[in-house]
Amino acid sequence: MSDSLAITITDNALSKIIELRTLEDLEDLHLAIRINGAGPSGFVYETAFLRGSDVSATDHVEFHGDLPVAIPLDSLDNLRGSVLDLSGNGDGVGLVIRNPNTPASPGIDFGDDIELTGTTEDKVRQLLEQQINPAIAAHGGVATVVSVVGSTANLELGGGCQGCGMAAVTLRQGIETAVLSAIPEITEIVDVTNHDLGENPYF
C-alpha cells in the first residue's frame, strides 16, 4: 500500500463508484483499474470491483475517501497522473479516464546492415522488404514505397498501420530513422497513406 496517489478521482465519479459498490452488497470491495492494452485512441482500460483477498500483494493500493483503489504495478506508471471522471451528461452514464500518458510506439528492431543496390527507389524497396516489414509484421503492418522524388521517399502504410493512432509515431521514430540512416540519398520521408480507410489498427 502506498500513501502517494497515482490517480485523481473527481467527486462526481467517486460518488458514482461508491453508489455502484453499495449495490454489490459485499464487504471490502476495491476498485481495480488496469491497462488492458492499447488502441488507436490510446490505452484501453479495465475496471472491476475486487474483494480485498483478490487484490495482489504487489498491487499499488491507494485510498480515495473510504474507497481503496488497486492498480497492478505493470499499469502504475502509465496511469500516473490520470483523472477518473464521469462521462456524458454527468448523470453517471459511464466513467472515463483522462490520461496524460500515451502508449509507446511499437518497437522496430533492425538487424545487421544489409547491402542495398540499384536506384534510390530500389534501395528503399529493399530496405522495406528485408528489414522494416518483417519488424512491423507482428503488428499486422506493411510499408511500401509509392515513389521517390528527388531526395524524398513517399511511403504508404497498409494493414495494421493504416488507420492506426500510432502510425505517424511509428513512421517518424522507426521507419524514417532506418531509411535516412541506411540510404543517405533520402533526406525526407512523406507518409501518403489514407489513414481514414484503416479498419485494423495495430492493437
N, C-alpha and C positions, 0 to 999 in steps of 0.2 A: 504494500500500500504506500501511496506517496501523498505528500501534502501539496505538491505542486499540481496546478490544474492544467491539463493539456488542452482542454476544450472549454468553450463557454456555452452555456445553455440559457437562452432567453427566458424571462419569467413566464411568458405565454406557453412556450414549449415545455418548460418544466411542469407547469400546472397540468398540461395535457398528458404528459407522461405519467405523472402521479395518478391522474384520473384513470388512465389505462391500466396502470399497475394494480390499482384498487379492484378493478373488475376481474383481475386474475384470481383474487381471493387466496393468495398464497403468501406465506411469510418469507422474509429475507430475499426479496427479488432484486436482482441487479439489472440495470440496463447495460447490455453488452453491445458494443459498437466495434466493428472491424471493417477493414478494407478487403473487399472480395474480388479484387481485380481492377481493371481499368477499361474505359470505353472511349469513344470519340469525344465525349464531353468532359472527360476527367475520370476520377476514381469512381468505382462502384462500391456501394456500402451495404453492409448487412447489420441490422439491429434486431435484438431479441431480448426478452426477459429471461434471465437465468437465475436459478437458485444459487445461493451463496456457495453451496457444496459443489456446484458445477463450474464455478469460476476457477481457472487455473491459478496455481500458486505463483506463477511467473507473470500473470497479468498485472498491468498498471491499474490500480483501483483508486478512484478519487470520488469525493462526496460533493454533491450539489444539493445543499439543504440536507434532507434525510434520504436522498436518492444516491445509492452507490452506483458508479459507472465503471464498468470493466472494459479495458482496452488491451488486446493482445500486444505484446512487445513488438511484434513484426509490423503492427499497424501504427504504433505510437508516434514515431517521428513524422509520418505522413499525415497524421491527424492533428498534430500540434498546431495550435492557433486557430482551429476551426470553430465555427459557431453553429450550434444546433438550434434551429428556429422552426416556426410553423410556416408552412407554405400555403398558398391560396389566399383566401379572404380573411384569415385569422381565426376562423371558427374551427380550426383543427382538421382541415381536410387532409393534412399529412405533415410529415416532418421533412425538413430539408437541411442538408449540411453544407454550409458555405466554407469552403476550404481554400486557404491561400496557397496550398501546395499543389503541385501538378505531377502527374506520372513522369518517370524518366523515359526518355526516348529508347525504343528497343535497341539493344546493343548490336553493333555491326563490327565483327571481329575479322580483320583481314589477315590472311596468312602470309606466306613468303612472297617476295617480289615475283612477278611473272613477266615474261618477255612479251611486249606489245609491238606488233608490226603493222605495216600498211599505212593508210591515210590516218589523219587525226580521228575521223569518224570511225574507222576500223578499230583503232586503239580503244576508243570509248566503248564500242560494242564488245570488244574482247574483255575489257575490264568488268563490264556489267555481267557478261555471261559467265566468266570464270571465277569472279570473286564476290561481287556485290549481290547478285541474285541468289546464289546459294546461301548467303548470310541472311537475307531478308525473307527467304522462302519459309522459314519457320513461322513467320507471321502471316503467311499466305500472300506475300507481296512479290512484285516483279517490277523491274525498271527497264525501260527500253529507250534507246536513243532515237529521237524523231529526226533531228538534223543537227549538223554542225555548221554554224555560220561564222566565219572568221575564227575568233577565239572563244565563241560562245557555244556551249552544248545545250540543246533543248531536249530535256528528258521528260518521259511520261511514266507515271507510276500507275500500275494496274494491280488487280487482285486485291489483297488486303490493304495495300497502300492507298487505293482510290477511296476517297471519302473519309480516310482516317484522320482523326483530330491531331494525331501525332505526325502525319505525313510530312508536313513542312519542316518540323524539327528533325525528322529522320533524314530528309534530303539535305538540309543545311549541315547538320552535325556529322552525318555519316557519309552519305554518298558524295556530297560535294567535296568534303575533305579528301576522300580517297581519289576522286578523279583529278582534282587540282594537284595533288602531290605526285600522282603517277604519270600524269600527262601534262607537262609544262606548257604545251601549246594551248591548253584550255585555261582561260582566266576567269570564266564566269559560267555558272550553271543556271539555267532557267527551267522551272517546273511548268510544263504546258498541260498538265493533267486537268481534266474537268472533274474536280472533286465532288461536284454536286451529284454526279451519277453513281458514286460509290454506295454499295449496299453491304459490303463485308469489311467492316473496319478491323484493324489489327487485332483488337481484343474481343 
